[in-house]
Amino acid sequence: MATSRYVRQRPLTLTWQGYLLKAAFPDFRVKVGRCELRCLGELRPTWLSDNYTIELLYRIPDRPRVRVIRPTLRLLPGHSRVKHTFKDNELCLYTQGDWRPDLPISSHMVPWISEWLSFYEDWLATGEWLGGGHEPNMTAK
């Protein structure tokens, strides 16, 4: 009998996710409730970049939801929304299957946020989204 090399892992608890976030990003404000993890932090994707205040909300088993709080995301002339965002400017950070609840937010989600911010700045400068992927389904939650 062949066994799968992919074993479904148990989700990391909110407490453990919070601990890993604080360990990797001590300046982030992390609050862990009974049903939700909230994180507020500042990222600067490159030394030429702005500082961005991000908010991350996570409820198991949902995907983490990320928004930029400051500065307000800007639109390019002629565009009705920021590229690779869901409703309410929630960031679209990965394609389906890239995120799982057994992955640490600190080592997966936060680097993806920083990378998204870098692509966003490039988009503002060039008008072209260089990050690949595809535009998200606007009805997705």
Backbone as ProteinMPNN parsed JSONL, in Angstrom:
{"seq_chain_A": "MATSRYVRQRPLTLTWQGYLLKAAFPDFRVKVGRCELRCLGELRPTWLSDNYTIELLYRIPDRPRVRVIRPTLRLLPGHSRVKHTFKDNELCLYTQGDWRPDLPISSHMVPWISEWLSFYEDWLATGEWLGGGHEPNMTAK", "coords_chain_A": {"N_chain_A": [[0.842, -1.165, 0.0], [0.682, 2.108, -0.959], [1.814, 5.11, 0.532], [0.836, 8.458, 1.066], [2.946, 11.231, 0.518], [2.2, 13.616, 1.382], [0.98, 14.813, 4.191], [-1.839, 15.71, 5.911], [-1.747, 18.413, 7.957], [-2.383, 19.543, 11.311], [-4.102, 22.584, 12.063], [-2.218, 25.439, 13.115], [-2.542, 26.754, 16.354], [-4.283, 29.766, 17.371], [-2.962, 31.021, 19.46], [-0.359, 29.993, 19.208], [0.271, 30.944, 16.635], [0.234, 33.706, 17.202], [2.354, 33.856, 19.055], [4.542, 33.132, 17.407], [4.451, 35.241, 15.565], [5.041, 37.478, 17.234], [7.596, 36.736, 18.069], [9.066, 36.818, 15.684], [8.54, 39.386, 14.76], [8.915, 41.69, 16.787], [7.973, 44.31, 17.184], [5.398, 44.357, 16.257], [1.956, 44.671, 17.1], [0.153, 42.313, 18.654], [-2.807, 40.632, 19.205], [-4.48, 38.052, 20.722], [-7.461, 36.489, 20.677], [-10.266, 34.504, 21.754], [-11.403, 33.5, 19.412], [-10.138, 34.779, 17.346], [-7.249, 36.214, 15.833], [-5.546, 39.244, 15.932], [-3.485, 41.509, 14.309], [-1.316, 44.228, 14.188], [0.971, 46.031, 12.426], [4.087, 47.421, 11.215], [5.522, 47.646, 8.04], [8.246, 47.855, 5.764], [8.979, 47.457, 2.64], [11.292, 47.847, 0.982], [14.384, 49.697, 1.233], [13.927, 52.092, -0.008], [11.256, 52.392, 0.09], [7.979, 53.469, 1.283], [6.85, 53.488, 4.712], [4.545, 51.124, 5.779], [1.558, 50.636, 7.487], [0.049, 47.77, 8.475], [-2.855, 45.68, 8.822], [-3.76, 42.597, 10.084], [-6.076, 40.051, 10.171], [-7.176, 37.029, 11.54], [-8.946, 34.049, 11.509], [-9.368, 30.754, 12.37], [-10.838, 28.291, 10.301], [-10.405, 30.087, 8.257], [-8.909, 32.142, 5.668], [-6.127, 34.32, 6.305], [-6.831, 37.767, 6.581], [-5.856, 40.76, 5.119], [-5.132, 44.182, 5.308], [-4.009, 47.394, 4.215], [-3.467, 49.957, 6.387], [-2.276, 52.488, 6.727], [-0.043, 54.197, 4.562], [-2.978, 55.435, 2.828], [-3.996, 53.34, 0.211], [-3.249, 54.114, -3.142], [-4.796, 54.934, -6.287], [-4.115, 54.331, -9.723], [-4.398, 56.722, -12.373], [-7.379, 56.382, -14.219], [-8.013, 53.869, -13.279], [-10.245, 51.837, -11.386], [-9.893, 50.47, -9.077], [-7.393, 49.19, -6.817], [-4.831, 47.129, -8.071], [-4.866, 43.577, -7.689], [-6.429, 43.29, -5.327], [-9.084, 42.555, -3.028], [-12.547, 43.238, -2.199], [-12.936, 46.282, -0.338], [-10.252, 46.948, -0.356], [-8.736, 44.783, 0.555], [-5.871, 42.795, 0.623], [-4.796, 40.709, -2.047], [-2.907, 38.056, -1.832], [-1.876, 35.566, -2.609], [-2.241, 32.554, -4.575], [-4.884, 30.133, -4.782], [-4.428, 27.387, -2.639], [-1.831, 27.944, -1.891], [-1.733, 28.864, 0.722], [-2.14, 27.435, 3.938], [-3.727, 26.474, 7.02], [-1.877, 25.285, 8.723], [0.496, 26.511, 8.379], [2.971, 28.857, 9.465], [2.021, 32.17, 10.015], [3.866, 34.181, 10.329], [6.17, 33.443, 8.847], [5.246, 33.011, 6.319], [2.883, 34.521, 5.474], [3.527, 37.25, 6.228], [5.985, 37.829, 4.799], [4.842, 37.599, 2.222], [3.093, 39.755, 2.257], [4.875, 41.917, 2.382], [6.18, 41.557, -0.061], [3.987, 41.944, -1.79], [3.506, 44.678, -1.294], [5.807, 45.791, -2.392], [5.436, 45.124, -5.117], [3.135, 46.609, -5.525], [4.121, 49.25, -5.256], [5.815, 49.284, -7.497], [3.846, 49.017, -9.466], [2.494, 51.455, -9.18], [4.505, 53.125, -10.124], [5.071, 52.201, -12.733], [2.717, 51.356, -13.946], [2.29, 48.753, -14.498], [1.582, 45.517, -13.294], [3.87, 43.582, -11.787], [3.951, 41.288, -10.366], [2.831, 38.864, -11.144], [0.454, 36.153, -10.97], [-3.159, 36.311, -10.707], [-6.091, 38.33, -11.15], [-8.207, 38.686, -8.343], [-11.275, 36.943, -7.492], [-13.941, 38.967, -7.079], [-16.071, 38.46, -5.432], [-15.208, 36.741, -3.567], [-14.625, 35.617, -0.253]], "CA_chain_A": [[0.0, 0.0, 0.0], [1.47, 3.35, -1.061], [1.375, 6.18, 1.416], [1.012, 9.795, 0.52], [4.001, 12.002, 1.172], [1.554, 14.825, 1.873], [0.16, 14.517, 5.35], [-2.618, 16.876, 6.327], [-1.308, 18.864, 9.27], [-3.359, 20.265, 12.128], [-3.864, 24.031, 12.055], [-1.55, 26.038, 14.266], [-3.502, 27.485, 17.174], [-4.138, 31.218, 17.339], [-1.926, 31.367, 20.439], [0.939, 29.677, 18.621], [0.489, 31.918, 15.553], [0.567, 34.965, 17.848], [3.701, 33.733, 19.61], [5.5, 33.154, 16.302], [4.465, 36.609, 15.029], [5.766, 38.343, 18.173], [9.006, 36.341, 18.064], [9.685, 37.265, 14.433], [8.301, 40.825, 14.575], [8.629, 42.159, 18.146], [7.279, 45.6, 17.203], [3.996, 44.173, 15.894], [0.985, 44.519, 18.187], [-0.579, 41.07, 18.392], [-3.827, 40.292, 20.201], [-5.086, 36.748, 20.464], [-8.718, 36.262, 21.38], [-10.732, 33.119, 21.718], [-11.734, 33.076, 18.054], [-9.516, 35.616, 16.324], [-5.954, 36.849, 16.034], [-5.429, 40.555, 15.292], [-2.098, 41.958, 14.298], [-1.08, 45.535, 13.596], [2.418, 46.175, 12.339], [4.63, 48.298, 10.193], [6.451, 47.01, 7.114], [8.899, 48.685, 4.761], [9.486, 46.391, 1.76], [12.655, 48.147, 0.549], [14.882, 50.898, 1.908], [13.371, 53.247, -0.711], [9.795, 52.332, 0.23], [7.262, 54.064, 2.402], [6.455, 52.598, 5.803], [3.138, 50.761, 5.663], [0.915, 50.006, 8.638], [-0.861, 46.726, 7.989], [-3.69, 44.985, 9.793], [-4.017, 41.218, 9.71], [-7.1, 39.378, 10.982], [-7.159, 35.61, 11.218], [-9.833, 33.114, 12.209], [-9.222, 29.392, 11.844], [-9.903, 27.9, 9.263], [-10.43, 31.064, 7.165], [-7.62, 32.707, 5.273], [-5.831, 35.611, 6.925], [-7.273, 38.946, 5.823], [-4.844, 41.793, 5.307], [-5.389, 45.497, 4.717], [-3.067, 48.465, 4.521], [-4.157, 51.006, 7.138], [-1.599, 53.739, 6.366], [-0.868, 55.25, 3.967], [-4.092, 54.97, 2.007], [-3.574, 52.857, -1.104], [-3.628, 55.038, -4.209], [-5.178, 54.392, -7.59], [-3.565, 54.947, -10.919], [-5.442, 57.363, -13.187], [-8.099, 55.478, -15.116], [-8.307, 52.598, -12.62], [-11.309, 51.956, -10.39], [-9.458, 49.806, -7.85], [-5.983, 48.811, -6.766], [-4.596, 45.78, -8.599], [-4.697, 42.451, -6.772], [-7.126, 43.478, -4.053], [-10.49, 42.179, -2.924], [-13.363, 44.354, -1.727], [-12.392, 47.04, 0.795], [-8.792, 46.972, -0.496], [-8.077, 43.654, 1.198], [-4.826, 42.358, -0.295], [-4.783, 39.365, -2.635], [-1.492, 37.763, -1.619], [-1.437, 34.262, -3.096], [-3.261, 31.808, -5.299], [-5.502, 29.06, -4.004], [-3.548, 26.259, -2.363], [-0.546, 28.389, -1.343], [-1.869, 29.055, 2.166], [-2.821, 26.411, 4.738], [-3.733, 26.871, 8.434], [-0.754, 24.72, 9.468], [1.687, 27.31, 8.08], [3.114, 30.048, 10.299], [1.758, 33.466, 9.385], [5.091, 34.98, 10.404], [7.152, 33.087, 7.82], [4.606, 32.9, 5.01], [2.003, 35.645, 5.155], [4.184, 38.554, 6.35], [6.812, 38.059, 3.612], [3.978, 37.828, 1.059], [2.589, 41.13, 2.367], [5.98, 42.793, 2.008], [6.366, 41.396, -1.501], [2.851, 42.606, -2.426], [3.733, 46.118, -1.192], [6.837, 46.127, -3.38], [4.789, 45.083, -6.432], [2.217, 47.755, -5.544], [4.921, 50.447, -5.553], [6.214, 49.171, -8.909], [2.639, 49.277, -10.263], [2.277, 52.902, -9.179], [5.558, 53.773, -10.914], [5.13, 51.769, -14.131], [1.402, 51.022, -14.479], [2.256, 47.323, -14.798], [1.723, 44.664, -12.124], [4.958, 42.665, -12.087], [3.913, 40.18, -9.412], [2.202, 37.649, -11.645], [-0.837, 35.803, -10.38], [-4.353, 36.705, -11.451], [-6.974, 39.192, -10.371], [-9.083, 37.858, -7.503], [-12.73, 36.932, -7.622], [-14.381, 40.051, -6.204], [-17.089, 37.99, -4.502], [-14.568, 35.82, -2.616], [-14.477, 36.055, 1.145]], "C_chain_A": [[0.9, 1.244, 0.0], [0.914, 4.388, -0.093], [1.674, 7.514, 0.765], [2.144, 10.5, 1.248], [3.455, 13.328, 1.696], [0.607, 14.458, 3.006], [-0.557, 15.795, 5.757], [-2.243, 17.222, 7.768], [-2.45, 19.556, 9.998], [-3.06, 21.748, 12.053], [-3.07, 24.465, 13.289], [-2.59, 26.82, 15.05], [-3.268, 28.988, 17.038], [-3.037, 31.667, 18.295], [-0.536, 31.127, 19.86], [1.263, 30.64, 17.479], [0.908, 33.264, 16.142], [1.972, 34.96, 18.409], [4.754, 33.845, 18.503], [5.587, 34.542, 15.663], [5.275, 37.539, 15.926], [7.261, 38.021, 18.191], [9.725, 36.872, 16.825], [9.6, 38.776, 14.247], [7.925, 41.444, 15.928], [7.876, 43.481, 18.218], [5.809, 45.491, 16.795], [3.155, 44.094, 17.167], [0.096, 43.327, 17.829], [-1.546, 40.821, 19.541], [-4.459, 38.97, 19.787], [-6.32, 36.632, 21.334], [-9.092, 34.804, 21.287], [-10.932, 32.613, 20.3], [-10.962, 33.81, 16.97], [-8.151, 36.124, 16.774], [-5.977, 38.167, 15.263], [-3.991, 41.005, 15.4], [-2.035, 43.303, 13.584], [0.429, 45.737, 13.584], [2.819, 47.088, 11.216], [5.652, 47.529, 9.363], [7.011, 48.05, 6.153], [9.595, 47.719, 3.802], [10.908, 46.614, 1.239], [13.105, 49.416, 1.258], [14.408, 52.174, 1.228], [11.864, 53.386, -0.505], [9.284, 53.209, 1.359], [7.146, 53.027, 3.518], [4.963, 52.368, 5.669], [2.671, 50.144, 6.971], [-0.109, 49.026, 8.095], [-1.652, 46.149, 9.159], [-3.973, 43.599, 9.254], [-5.025, 40.645, 10.699], [-7.141, 37.92, 10.563], [-8.083, 34.839, 12.139], [-9.655, 31.751, 11.565], [-10.603, 28.879, 11.453], [-9.846, 28.888, 8.089], [-9.019, 31.522, 6.81], [-7.375, 34.0, 6.03], [-6.259, 36.749, 5.997], [-6.337, 40.092, 6.16], [-5.263, 43.064, 4.589], [-4.242, 46.429, 5.085], [-3.868, 49.581, 5.179], [-3.603, 52.383, 6.763], [-0.371, 53.427, 5.544], [-2.01, 54.631, 3.158], [-3.557, 54.524, 0.65], [-4.116, 53.784, -2.185], [-3.983, 54.281, -5.476], [-4.371, 55.07, -8.684], [-4.69, 55.636, -11.672], [-6.068, 56.345, -14.143], [-8.419, 54.119, -14.514], [-9.372, 52.816, -11.544], [-10.971, 51.261, -9.076], [-7.97, 49.474, -7.96], [-5.85, 47.38, -7.266], [-4.417, 44.783, -7.463], [-5.204, 42.739, -5.363], [-8.543, 42.931, -4.182], [-11.28, 43.438, -2.558], [-12.68, 45.004, -0.532], [-10.865, 47.072, 0.816], [-8.076, 45.904, 0.329], [-7.095, 43.048, 0.191], [-5.029, 40.923, -0.761], [-3.311, 38.963, -2.702], [-0.992, 36.482, -2.256], [-2.563, 33.62, -3.868], [-3.739, 30.646, -4.435], [-4.52, 27.899, -3.85], [-2.203, 26.66, -1.78], [-0.581, 28.529, 0.172], [-2.62, 27.885, 2.784], [-2.743, 26.835, 6.201], [-2.609, 26.263, 9.275], [0.55, 25.484, 9.209], [1.776, 28.505, 9.026], [2.863, 31.321, 9.494], [3.044, 34.276, 9.296], [6.07, 34.682, 9.272], [6.556, 32.925, 6.432], [3.853, 34.185, 4.654], [2.739, 36.99, 5.195], [5.157, 38.799, 5.192], [5.991, 38.297, 2.345], [3.418, 39.249, 1.079], [3.66, 42.11, 1.901], [6.229, 42.745, 0.5], [5.238, 42.098, -2.268], [3.057, 44.125, -2.422], [4.784, 46.582, -2.194], [6.251, 46.127, -4.799], [3.81, 46.25, -6.597], [2.983, 49.039, -5.888], [5.406, 50.446, -6.994], [5.039, 49.498, -9.821], [2.354, 50.773, -10.323], [3.277, 53.619, -10.081], [5.475, 53.447, -12.402], [3.766, 51.535, -14.77], [1.257, 49.547, -14.798], [2.446, 46.531, -13.504], [2.736, 43.576, -12.46], [4.955, 41.409, -11.221], [3.288, 38.9, -9.905], [0.849, 37.414, -10.996], [-1.99, 36.194, -11.285], [-5.211, 37.565, -10.548], [-7.943, 38.325, -9.583], [-10.541, 37.973, -7.884], [-13.268, 37.953, -6.623], [-15.477, 39.623, -5.238], [-16.503, 37.052, -3.453], [-14.483, 36.433, -1.241], [-13.368, 35.308, 1.716]], "O_chain_A": [[1.766, 1.397, 0.861], [-0.298, 4.519, 0.074], [2.639, 7.665, 0.015], [2.278, 10.374, 2.465], [4.163, 14.073, 2.373], [-0.445, 13.859, 2.781], [0.07, 16.84, 5.926], [-2.409, 16.408, 8.677], [-3.369, 20.087, 9.374], [-1.896, 22.142, 11.986], [-3.245, 23.912, 14.375], [-3.437, 27.486, 14.455], [-2.188, 29.424, 16.639], [-2.271, 32.579, 17.984], [0.357, 31.962, 20.006], [2.398, 31.103, 17.363], [1.836, 33.896, 15.638], [2.706, 35.937, 18.263], [5.74, 34.568, 18.649], [6.669, 34.975, 15.265], [6.105, 38.304, 15.436], [8.093, 38.921, 18.313], [10.866, 37.324, 16.913], [10.487, 39.38, 13.645], [6.748, 41.694, 16.186], [7.205, 43.75, 19.214], [5.052, 46.445, 16.973], [3.58, 43.531, 18.176], [-0.618, 43.344, 16.826], [-1.15, 40.802, 20.707], [-4.908, 38.801, 18.653], [-6.241, 36.671, 22.561], [-8.322, 33.977, 20.799], [-10.668, 31.447, 20.007], [-11.115, 33.498, 15.789], [-7.938, 36.422, 17.949], [-6.372, 38.21, 14.098], [-3.364, 40.894, 16.454], [-2.623, 43.488, 12.519], [1.085, 45.625, 14.621], [2.006, 47.477, 10.378], [6.529, 46.854, 9.901], [6.327, 49.003, 5.781], [10.676, 47.216, 4.107], [11.653, 45.649, 1.073], [12.281, 50.134, 1.824], [14.478, 53.245, 1.83], [11.273, 54.394, -0.891], [10.025, 53.629, 2.248], [7.326, 51.831, 3.286], [4.2, 53.313, 5.466], [3.312, 49.237, 7.502], [-1.015, 49.401, 7.351], [-1.2, 46.129, 10.304], [-4.377, 43.443, 8.102], [-4.846, 40.744, 11.913], [-7.14, 37.609, 9.372], [-8.02, 34.951, 13.363], [-9.778, 31.613, 10.348], [-11.516, 29.034, 12.264], [-9.298, 28.56, 7.036], [-8.069, 31.309, 7.563], [-8.326, 34.708, 6.363], [-6.065, 36.685, 4.783], [-6.058, 40.364, 7.328], [-5.688, 43.039, 3.434], [-3.596, 46.274, 6.121], [-4.831, 50.088, 4.603], [-4.36, 53.322, 6.513], [0.298, 52.434, 5.83], [-1.991, 53.439, 2.849], [-2.771, 55.229, 0.017], [-5.279, 54.187, -2.155], [-3.539, 53.156, -5.706], [-3.997, 56.237, -8.572], [-5.832, 55.179, -11.617], [-5.371, 55.558, -14.785], [-9.041, 53.29, -15.179], [-9.393, 53.852, -10.879], [-11.67, 51.435, -8.078], [-7.385, 49.479, -9.043], [-6.661, 46.519, -6.924], [-3.88, 45.117, -6.407], [-4.533, 42.48, -4.364], [-9.113, 42.853, -5.27], [-10.756, 44.551, -2.601], [-11.934, 44.351, 0.197], [-10.257, 47.208, 1.877], [-6.938, 46.104, 0.754], [-7.453, 42.816, -0.964], [-5.385, 40.042, 0.022], [-2.56, 39.472, -3.534], [0.216, 36.323, -2.429], [-3.704, 34.081, -3.825], [-3.072, 30.241, -3.483], [-3.869, 27.487, -4.81], [-1.496, 25.816, -1.23], [0.437, 28.333, 0.835], [-3.608, 27.403, 2.229], [-1.78, 27.497, 6.59], [-2.404, 26.675, 10.417], [1.592, 25.135, 9.763], [0.752, 29.105, 9.353], [3.434, 31.512, 8.421], [3.282, 34.973, 8.309], [6.737, 35.596, 8.786], [7.29, 32.721, 5.465], [4.157, 34.843, 3.659], [2.585, 37.793, 4.275], [5.154, 39.898, 4.639], [6.38, 39.094, 1.492], [3.284, 39.877, 0.028], [3.384, 43.021, 1.121], [6.462, 43.776, -0.132], [5.49, 42.765, -3.271], [2.811, 44.786, -3.431], [4.653, 47.657, -2.779], [6.538, 47.027, -5.589], [3.679, 46.808, -7.687], [2.533, 49.824, -6.723], [5.411, 51.489, -7.648], [5.207, 50.178, -10.834], [2.014, 51.304, -11.38], [2.934, 54.608, -10.728], [5.767, 54.298, -13.243], [3.653, 51.515, -15.996], [0.221, 49.123, -15.31], [3.343, 46.823, -12.713], [2.483, 42.739, -13.327], [5.848, 40.569, -11.329], [3.218, 37.927, -9.154], [0.188, 38.346, -10.536], [-1.811, 36.384, -12.488], [-5.072, 37.532, -9.325], [-8.448, 37.33, -10.105], [-10.981, 38.943, -8.501], [-13.057, 37.796, -5.42], [-15.785, 40.363, -4.303], [-17.214, 36.611, -2.55], [-14.29, 37.641, -1.096], [-13.038, 35.493, 2.888]]}, "name": "protein", "num_of_chains": 1, "seq": "MATSRYVRQRPLTLTWQGYLLKAAFPDFRVKVGRCELRCLGELRPTWLSDNYTIELLYRIPDRPRVRVIRPTLRLLPGHSRVKHTFKDNELCLYTQGDWRPDLPISSHMVPWISEWLSFYEDWLATGEWLGGGHEPNMTAK"}
